[in-house]
Every structure is written in structure tokens, then in C-alpha cells.
Amino acid sequence: MTGAPIDRRSLLKAAGVSAVTGLALAGGTKAMADDGLKFGSPQPFSFEQLKARAGEMAGQPYVGPRLPAPDVLDRITYEEWGKIHFRTDHALFANGPGRFPATFFHLGKFFKKSIEIFVVDGEGPQTARAIVYDTSYFEMPAESIARQLPQGAGFAGFRFQEARDGKLDWQKNDWVAFLGASYFRAIGELFQYGLSARGLAVDVAVADRAEEFPDFTEVYIVTPADVSDQVTIYILLEGPKVVGAYKFIMTRGKGVIMDIEVALHLRGDIVRLGLAPLTSMYWFSETAKPTAIDWRPEVHDSDGLAMWTGWGARIWRPLNNPPRIMASAFSDENPKGFGLLQRDRTFDHYGDGVYYDRRPSLWVEPIGNWGKGAIHLVEIPTDDEIHDNIVAQWVPAEPARAGQSLNLHYRLYWLAEEPFPPALGRCVATRLGNGGQPGLPRPKGVRKFMVEFLGGPLESLPFGVRPEAALWASRGTFSYIFTEPVPDGLVGHWRAQFDLTADGKDPVELTCFLKTDDRTLTETWAFQYHPT
């Protein structure tokens, strides 16, 4: 499994907007000397230096992150961890420079691995000073077992609060959080956390091989030189088979945009090297829902995988909660982008106070040529919303071997919609039912599909022109095929209806798009159907 080791809903609450009181560290040399924080000695620092060290570490045995006082951490249960809050009078950059104070997460039973966090100063030759952990930075009960942690134990993660000069109270609202292994999240433009990204994925859903979770072990937060909407951090990643150096330039604007540069060094062979991996949750939607499994109509952080291929095709893959672990690969060369999106923004389709309708969509834009490979989609069965069961990632075609180095540059967009929408009609719903015609006995083994498309050229179809459904299936036969406008008054809202007859239980790959003559009107719907 690829999900978090604890209840996912609780994790969202702990690391999400307005969930935990913010922190406050001061910025600038004098301010940092007066805010009660303790610092290590300054050491020279640069990204080139960090990349060189990552390369050297790849040739050395794996040691792993620090686990300070494991017996103490075991007793900081999730309930006890939730009572520990970083003090707002210790937030980094609480009084400047820059606009975004940085805050830290405490270690605990489910976050045992210690991260070293440094502050980088200087515009020319830079220096980095470690922030030395001390229990005095945190508000906690007098009897808390956390008070027994040694000074310098480190932190579980960090986050950036909203701007000090913004509309929201920065002490209660954050916009990006890094917590657990190499996971990180941003709230997007609708002010709601949802799916996560990771620094790297190693051997997800590989038969007879355990997935590995590399860790962000060192974080370098750059002291801002101005009051822009950007922050810069550098991170060291390490796992048994890989070491990497990362540079993040993160912009808080309409949503959140992250410009990421990565230098990876492999210390072991990897069967499936997942680059720019995204992790989300899909339980059920309008497509398929077991009877009375939950009171809500839909529960998901993302409802589909969107792809923009290197040759320009636009593809929409609705997500599944499959009967068994499924791994799908979409071969490509130099992709223009891909992302896990939340297209359904209607509150009544969820009805939940955790606001699934506001969950961000996350788009990956490759910078430069990524060569040959495939977008891999892994779907894992789940019976609840607490598990992240969806992974999307880029996997290079070339085998990942020990001793190799890889440089990667990409951009992440945490927005409401994809940043580069197609000029074509978009798929907005996939509905399944029993096949056959109304009023007649429903034949066994026949499934009816209703695929809805909206917008693009569909909005300007001449009166009386009916688009044609272009269909393909990996097996089975189609019948009862037609298209019609959806009778809801929305211009350009059409649906394709068809029946599929397929024997056996093996999955069936399906595609559909709408066209008139030789003109393509919509993106391609690409669905994996599991006969029951």
C-alpha cells in the first residue's frame, strides 16, 4: 500500500488549513538571535554543494534518517501528538524578512524519522545554520512524554503559513506542508488540502518486491531577500536505492506553483522508478457505488487522470476502485503534461463538510525533454476514504541501474482546473448501468455506458448536427449506440450511450470520443471496465 500509516482523515486535519496553530520563527540574524531558537554553527552552503554530496552518498552504504529516543516516540501516540503545537512566537520569518512564516511539526509515534532543518543566509556566498530542536518551542501538556526528548532531536516536517500581509490569519492558515517520507501537499486556489505529491516513488505495485519510501532528511530554507510571493528551499532525499538533491521555488498566487529541479543518484537497481509521483484517494463516484456503502453520493480527492501526450493527444482516464491492484501504463515520448484532477466541483455531489468539491487538481508540466517512457497509473482497492489508493507517475523507458545519475526539471500546478485545458470538449461524467433497452428484459453480461462531454466545439455545433461516437474496445462487442444532448439546458453538453457485451472477468479497455466527419470534438475517454 502507498497510503499514510495512520488515519488519513486525521492526517488531513492535523496538517491542513486551520487545523493546528501556526508557528513563528524570526527572520534575519538579529531577530533569530532574539526569538529563543537555538542554532548550530554556520556552514558553507550551495545547491551545487548539496548535489555533489548526494553523489558521494550514493556510493556509500545506506544509513537512514535519525530515530531519536525511539522509546519516547513510541509513547507519543497520535492523540498525544495532536496536543503538541509549535508556539507562534517562534515562527521562522514571523516578523520578516519575506511574507511567509515557516512552522514545524513535532516528532511522534507515526512520524519518528528526524528531519534536520537549516536556515540559509546570504546572497553571495551562502551559509546554513541548523535549527536545534528544543521542547520550549512547543506548547504541550505538562505531563507530555515529549518533554523527555533530547535537545537537537529534530523535527518531523515543516510548512509555510499564509502571508503576514494577507487576508487570512497566518497563524492559523498554511499553504504548503512537508510531512512523512517525501510527501508534500499544497492547498491550491480553493484553500483546501487534498492529494499529495512525493519527491520520488520506488517500485510501486511491483510483484514480489516491497515498495520503498525514500525520505527527505535535510531541509534548507532560504532567507527571503524581498517581499515577493515566492519561497525557495533545498532538500536532501535518501533511500536504500537512491540519493537526491532537490530545489523548490514555490509561488503562492492564485493557487500554488512549484518549480522543481532534481539531481538523482542511484545506489541500487530499481524496477519501477517513479518520477514526479502524485498520490490521491478515490473511493467511489457517480460511475460505480456499491449499494448503501456510504450516505454520500461521491467520495474522492481526484476523479481522473488527464494526459497531454508528446504528439498532442488529450486523454481522460476516469479513476477506478478496482477489485484488485491494477497498474496501467500509457506509453509516451516527451509528454507535455499529466495530472490527477478533481473535475466535479458541485458540493451536492458530495454533501460532506470536508469539502471534496474544493480539493485541488495537481498538474505536472515537464521542463525539457523527458524522452521515452510511460505515465503509470496504479489503482489499489479501498473500502474507506482514509487510504490513499491512487498513484500517477512518470516511469522512464530505460532501466534504472545502480551507478546511474539523472537530472529532472518539472513544474507542479496546484489549481482548481488543469493549467493548460484542451480546446476540445471535456469528459465530465462516466455512468454505468444494466444494458439493453427500456421495457425489454435486460440481457445478462451486457453493461450500459453513458459518457458525458461538455464544452469546446460542442458549444458551436450547427442546429441539427449530431456528433458521432468513435468507439474502441480491447474485447467485446458494442450495440445500441447513439449520442444526444443532455437535457439540462447547458450548451455543448452531450453524452454518448452504448452497450458493451464482454465475456469473462478480465478488464476491458475502452475508448470513446465525439466527432463529426473527420473533425475531433472532444478529448479521448479511456476507461478500464471490470466486468462483474
C-alpha positions in Angstrom: 0.0 0.0 0.0 1.1 3.6 -0.6 -1.1 5.4 1.9 -0.1 7.1 5.1 0.5 4.9 8.1 -2.3 6.5 10.2 -5.9 7.5 9.6 -5.9 9.7 6.5 -8.8 11.9 7.6 -6.9 12.7 10.9 -3.7 13.4 9.0 -5.6 15.9 6.7 -6.9 17.6 9.8 -3.5 17.7 11.5 -1.6 19.1 8.6 -4.4 21.1 6.9 -5.6 24.6 6.8 -6.7 26.0 10.2 -6.1 22.6 11.8 -3.1 23.3 14.0 -2.0 26.6 15.5 0.8 28.1 13.4 4.3 28.8 14.5 6.6 31.7 14.4 10.4 31.9 13.8 12.1 35.2 13.3 14.0 36.2 10.2 17.3 38.0 9.9 20.4 37.4 12.0 19.5 39.6 14.9 15.8 38.5 15.0 16.8 34.9 15.0 19.2 35.5 17.9 16.4 37.1 20.0 13.5 34.7 19.4 14.5 31.9 21.7 15.6 29.5 19.0 18.9 27.8 19.1 21.2 27.4 16.1 24.2 25.5 15.1 27.4 27.0 13.7 27.2 28.5 10.2 28.5 26.2 7.4 29.0 27.0 3.7 26.1 26.0 1.5 25.1 25.9 -2.1 22.9 23.8 -4.3 25.9 22.6 -6.2 27.5 21.5 -3.0 24.3 19.6 -2.0 24.2 17.8 -5.4 27.8 16.8 -5.0 27.2 15.4 -1.6 24.2 13.4 -2.8 26.5 11.9 -5.5 29.1 11.0 -2.8 26.5 9.5 -0.5 25.2 7.2 -3.4 28.5 5.4 -3.3 28.2 4.8 0.5 26.1 2.3 2.4 22.6 3.4 3.4 22.3 4.6 7.0 18.9 6.1 7.0 17.4 9.0 8.9 17.9 9.5 12.7 15.4 7.9 15.1 16.0 9.8 18.3 14.8 8.2 21.6 12.5 5.6 19.9 11.1 4.5 23.3 9.9 8.1 23.9 8.5 8.5 20.4 6.5 5.2 20.7 4.6 6.8 23.5 3.7 10.0 21.6 0.6 8.4 20.2 -1.5 10.2 17.6 -3.7 11.6 20.3 -0.8 12.9 22.3 0.9 14.2 19.1 -2.3 16.2 18.4 -1.8 18.1 21.7 1.6 19.4 20.7 1.6 22.8 18.9 4.6 24.9 17.8 4.4 28.3 19.6 3.6 31.2 17.3 6.2 33.4 19.0 8.9 31.1 17.5 7.9 31.0 13.8 10.7 31.5 11.3 10.2 34.8 9.5 7.3 35.8 11.7 8.4 39.4 11.6 10.1 39.1 8.2 12.1 39.2 6.0 9.7 37.9 3.4 5.9 37.3 3.7 5.6 33.7 4.7 6.5 32.4 8.2 7.7 28.8 8.3 6.4 26.4 11.0 7.5 22.9 12.1 5.8 19.6 13.0 6.8 17.6 16.1 8.1 14.0 16.1 5.8 11.2 17.3 4.9 7.6 17.0 3.8 7.9 13.4 6.5 10.4 12.5 9.6 9.0 14.0 12.2 9.9 11.4 14.0 13.1 12.3 14.5 15.8 9.7 17.3 18.4 10.1 16.1 21.9 9.2 18.5 24.7 8.3 18.2 28.4 7.6 20.2 29.7 4.7 21.6 33.3 4.8 23.5 35.4 2.3 23.0 36.5 -1.3 26.6 35.8 -2.3 28.5 33.0 -0.5 25.7 31.4 1.5 25.8 29.8 4.9 23.4 27.4 6.6 22.7 27.1 10.3 20.8 24.2 11.8 17.7 25.0 13.9 18.3 23.0 17.1 15.2 21.3 18.5 14.1 22.2 22.0 10.9 21.3 23.8 10.5 25.0 24.7 9.5 25.7 21.1 6.2 23.8 21.6 3.1 24.1 23.6 2.4 20.7 25.2 0.8 19.3 28.4 3.0 19.4 31.5 2.9 15.6 31.7 3.7 15.1 27.9 6.2 12.3 27.3 7.6 14.6 24.5 9.3 16.6 27.2 11.8 13.7 27.6 13.1 14.1 24.0 16.7 15.3 24.0 17.7 18.7 22.7 18.5 18.5 19.0 16.1 15.6 18.3 15.0 17.3 15.1 11.5 17.8 13.6 9.0 15.6 11.7 8.4 18.2 8.9 7.6 21.8 8.2 5.1 24.1 6.5 4.7 27.6 5.2 2.0 29.8 6.7 -0.1 32.2 4.6 1.3 35.7 4.1 1.7 38.0 7.1 0.2 40.8 5.0 -2.6 38.6 3.5 -6.3 38.4 4.2 -6.1 35.2 6.2 -4.6 34.8 9.7 -1.2 33.4 9.0 -1.0 31.8 12.5 -4.0 29.6 11.7 -3.6 29.0 7.9 -0.8 27.3 6.0 -0.5 26.8 2.2 2.1 24.0 1.8 3.2 21.2 4.1 6.0 18.6 4.0 5.4 15.7 6.4 6.2 12.0 6.2 8.8 10.3 3.9 9.0 12.6 0.8 5.3 13.6 0.8 4.2 17.2 0.4 0.9 19.0 -0.3 -0.4 22.4 -1.1 -3.9 23.8 -0.8 -4.3 25.1 -4.3 -6.6 28.0 -5.2 -9.7 26.8 -3.3 -8.0 26.8 0.1 -8.3 23.1 0.8 -5.8 20.3 1.1 -6.4 17.1 -0.8 -4.0 14.9 -2.8 -0.2 14.8 -2.2 3.0 14.8 -4.3 6.2 12.9 -3.5 9.8 13.5 -4.1 10.2 10.0 -5.6 8.4 6.7 -5.8 10.4 3.4 -5.8 8.8 0.2 -7.0 5.1 1.0 -6.6 3.0 -2.1 -7.2 5.9 -4.3 -8.4 5.2 -8.0 -7.9 7.4 -9.8 -5.3 9.1 -6.5 -4.4 8.3 -4.2 -1.5 7.8 -0.6 -2.2 10.5 1.7 -0.7 9.8 5.2 0.7 12.8 7.5 0.4 12.9 10.2 3.0 13.5 13.9 2.9 16.3 14.1 5.5 17.6 17.6 5.4 15.8 20.8 4.5 17.4 24.2 3.8 15.0 27.2 4.0 16.4 30.3 2.2 16.0 33.6 4.0 13.9 35.8 1.6 15.7 38.8 0.2 12.4 40.6 -0.7 8.6 40.5 -0.2 7.7 38.5 -3.3 5.2 35.7 -3.5 8.0 33.1 -3.7 9.9 30.9 -1.2 12.9 28.8 -2.0 14.0 25.6 -0.3 16.6 22.9 -0.9 16.1 19.3 0.2 18.3 16.2 0.5 16.5 12.9 -0.2 17.8 9.4 0.7 16.6 5.9 0.5 18.2 2.4 0.3 18.5 2.7 -3.5 18.7 6.4 -4.2 20.0 9.7 -3.1 18.8 13.0 -4.5 19.1 16.8 -4.2 16.1 19.0 -4.8 15.5 22.7 -5.3 11.9 24.0 -4.9 10.9 27.5 -5.9 7.3 27.8 -4.6 4.9 30.6 -5.6 1.8 31.4 -3.7 -0.6 33.2 -6.0 -4.0 32.2 -7.4 -3.0 28.7 -6.5 0.4 27.2 -5.7 3.1 26.6 -8.4 6.3 24.7 -7.6 9.3 24.8 -9.9 11.4 21.7 -9.0 14.9 20.7 -10.1 16.1 17.3 -9.1 19.5 15.5 -9.3 19.2 11.8 -8.5 22.0 9.2 -8.0 21.1 5.5 -7.9 22.8 3.3 -5.4 20.8 0.2 -6.4 18.7 -1.2 -9.2 15.1 0.0 -9.3 12.4 -1.9 -11.2 10.0 1.0 -11.4 11.4 4.4 -10.9 8.5 6.8 -10.4 9.3 10.4 -11.2 7.1 13.4 -10.3 4.7 11.0 -8.5 1.3 12.1 -7.4 -0.8 10.2 -4.7 -4.5 10.6 -4.2 -7.7 8.9 -2.9 -10.6 7.5 -5.0 -13.3 5.5 -3.2 -16.4 5.9 -5.3 -18.2 8.4 -7.6 -21.2 8.5 -10.0 -19.5 5.8 -12.1 -20.0 2.9 -9.6 -21.1 2.8 -6.0 -22.0 -0.4 -4.0 -25.5 -0.2 -2.5 -25.7 1.7 0.8 -21.9 1.6 1.3 -22.0 5.3 2.5 -24.5 8.1 2.8 -22.6 10.4 0.4 -23.1 10.3 -3.4 -19.3 10.5 -4.1 -16.1 10.4 -2.1 -12.8 11.1 -3.8 -9.9 13.6 -3.8 -9.5 13.1 -7.6 -11.8 11.7 -10.2 -9.5 11.2 -13.2 -6.1 11.2 -14.7 -5.6 13.8 -17.5 -2.8 13.3 -20.1 -1.4 15.6 -22.8 0.9 13.4 -24.9 4.0 14.3 -26.7 2.2 14.1 -30.0 -0.6 16.3 -28.8 -3.4 13.9 -27.9 -5.7 14.8 -24.9 -6.8 11.8 -22.9 -9.0 11.5 -19.8 -8.8 8.3 -17.7 -11.6 8.1 -15.1 -10.3 6.6 -11.9 -11.4 3.2 -10.6 -11.6 1.5 -7.2 -10.7 -1.9 -8.7 -11.3 -5.4 -7.4 -7.5 -5.9 -7.2 -4.4 -3.9 -7.6 -4.2 -2.6 -11.2 -1.2 -0.9 -12.9 -1.8 0.7 -16.2 1.0 2.2 -18.4 0.4 4.9 -21.1 3.5 4.9 -23.4 4.7 8.3 -24.5 7.7 10.3 -25.5 8.4 13.8 -24.2 5.0 14.2 -22.6 3.6 17.7 -22.4 1.9 17.0 -19.1 -0.3 14.9 -16.9 -2.2 15.3 -13.7 -4.7 13.9 -11.2 -7.7 16.3 -11.4 -10.9 16.9 -9.4 -13.3 18.0 -12.2 -16.5 17.6 -10.2 -16.9 20.9 -8.3 -20.6 20.6 -7.3 -21.0 20.4 -3.5 -24.3 18.5 -3.7 -22.4 15.7 -5.5 -20.5 15.1 -2.2 -22.5 16.7 0.6 -19.6 16.4 3.0 -18.2 19.1 5.3 -14.7 18.1 4.4 -15.2 19.8 1.0 -14.2 17.3 -1.6 -15.6 19.8 -4.1 -12.7 22.1 -3.2 -9.8 19.6 -3.4 -7.0 20.8 -5.7 -6.2 19.4 -9.1 -2.4 18.7 -9.5 -0.8 19.0 -12.9 2.8 18.0 -13.8 4.5 20.1 -16.6 7.8 18.5 -17.7 10.5 21.1 -18.4 12.8 20.0 -21.2 12.7 16.6 -22.9 11.9 13.6 -20.7 12.5 11.1 -23.5 10.7 7.8 -23.9 8.7 6.2 -21.1 5.2 5.9 -19.8 2.7 7.5 -17.4 1.9 4.8 -14.9 -1.4 4.7 -13.1 -1.7 2.5 -10.0 -5.1 1.8 -8.5 -5.4 0.0 -5.2 -8.7 -1.4 -3.8 -10.0 0.5 -0.8 -13.1 0.3 1.4 -12.7 3.7 3.0 -11.6 7.2 2.4 -8.7 7.1 4.9 -6.4 5.4 2.4 -4.5 7.0 -0.5 -5.0 4.3 -3.1 -4.1 6.1 -6.4 -0.6 6.8 -7.7 0.3 8.5 -11.0 3.9 8.9 -12.1 6.3 9.1 -15.0 8.5 6.0 -15.5 11.4 6.2 -17.9 11.8 3.5 -20.6 15.4 3.0 -19.8 16.1 0.6 -16.8 17.2 2.3 -13.6 20.5 0.8 -12.6 22.9 1.3 -9.7 25.5 4.0 -10.5 23.3 6.0 -12.8 22.6 9.7 -12.4 19.5 11.5 -13.6 18.6 15.2 -13.7 15.0 16.3 -13.9 13.1 19.6 -14.1 9.4 20.0 -13.8 6.6 22.3 -12.6 3.7 21.4 -10.4 0.4 23.4 -10.6 -1.9 23.1 -7.6 -5.1 24.7 -9.0 -8.8 24.1 -9.4 -8.5 23.1 -13.0 -5.7 22.0 -15.3 -3.5 24.9 -16.3 -3.5 24.1 -20.0 -7.0 23.0 -20.7 -7.7 21.4 -24.1 -9.6 23.3 -26.8 -11.8 20.2 -27.1 -14.8 19.1 -25.1 -14.0 17.6 -21.7 -15.4 14.4 -20.2 -17.4 15.4 -17.1 -19.1 12.1 -16.1 -19.0 8.4 -16.6 -22.1 6.4 -15.7 -22.6 2.6 -15.8 -25.9 0.6 -15.7 -27.5 -2.6 -16.9 -27.5 -2.9 -20.7 -30.4 -3.4 -23.0 -33.4 -1.2 -23.9 -36.1 0.0 -21.5 -39.3 -2.1 -21.5 -37.5 -5.2 -22.5 -35.8 -8.0 -20.4 -32.2 -6.9 -19.6 -29.7 -9.3 -21.0 -27.0 -10.8 -18.7 -23.4 -9.8 -19.3 -24.3 -6.5 -21.0 -23.2 -3.2 -19.5 -24.6 0.2 -20.5 -22.3 3.2 -20.6 -23.3 6.9 -20.5 -20.2 9.1 -21.1 -20.8 12.9 -20.9 -18.8 15.6 -22.6 -19.0 19.4 -22.2 -17.7 22.5 -23.9 -15.2 23.1 -26.7 -16.5 22.7 -30.3 -19.7 21.0 -28.9 -20.9 24.5 -27.9 -20.9 25.7 -31.6 -22.4 22.7 -33.4 -24.9 23.8 -36.0 -28.5 23.1 -35.3 -29.5 19.6 -36.3 -25.9 18.3 -36.3 -25.5 15.3 -34.1 -21.9 14.2 -33.2 -20.8 10.6 -33.7 -19.3 8.4 -31.0 -16.0 6.9 -32.1 -15.6 3.7 -30.0 -12.9 1.0 -29.5 -12.7 -1.9 -27.1 -9.9 -4.3 -26.3 -12.5 -7.1 -26.5 -16.3 -7.5 -26.6 -18.9 -6.0 -28.9 -20.9 -2.8 -29.0 -24.6 -2.3 -29.5 -27.3 0.3 -29.0 -25.0 3.2 -29.9 -26.2 6.8 -30.1 -25.5 10.4 -28.9 -27.8 13.0 -27.6 -27.7 16.4 -25.8 -28.0 16.2 -22.1 -31.4 17.8 -21.3 -30.1 20.2 -18.6 -30.0 23.4 -20.6 -26.2 23.6 -20.8 -25.0 24.5 -24.2 -22.5 22.0 -25.5 -23.4 19.2 -23.0 -23.6 15.9 -24.9 -23.5 12.2 -24.0 -22.6 9.1 -25.8 -24.6 6.0 -24.9 -23.6 2.4 -25.8 -23.9 -1.2 -24.6 -20.9 -3.5 -24.2 -21.1 -7.3 -24.2 -18.0 -8.9 -22.9 -17.5 -12.4 -21.5 -15.3 -13.3 -18.6 -13.9 -11.2 -15.7 -10.8 -9.8 -17.3 -10.6 -6.0 -17.6 -11.8 -4.4 -20.8 -10.0 -1.2 -22.1 -12.4 1.2 -23.7 -12.0 4.5 -25.6 -14.6 7.0 -26.8 -14.6 10.5 -28.3 -17.1 12.5 -30.2 -16.6 13.7 -33.8 -18.3 15.0 -36.9 -16.9 13.6 -40.2 -13.1 13.9 -39.7 -13.3 16.6 -37.0 -12.5 15.6 -33.4 -14.8 17.4 -31.0 -13.7 16.0 -27.6 -10.7 14.6 -25.7 -10.5 10.8 -25.6 -12.2 9.0 -22.8 -10.1 6.0 -21.9 -11.7 3.7 -19.3 -10.8 0.4 -17.8 -14.0 -1.6 -17.2 -14.1 -4.6 -14.8 -16.9 -6.9 -15.6 -18.8 -8.3 -12.6 
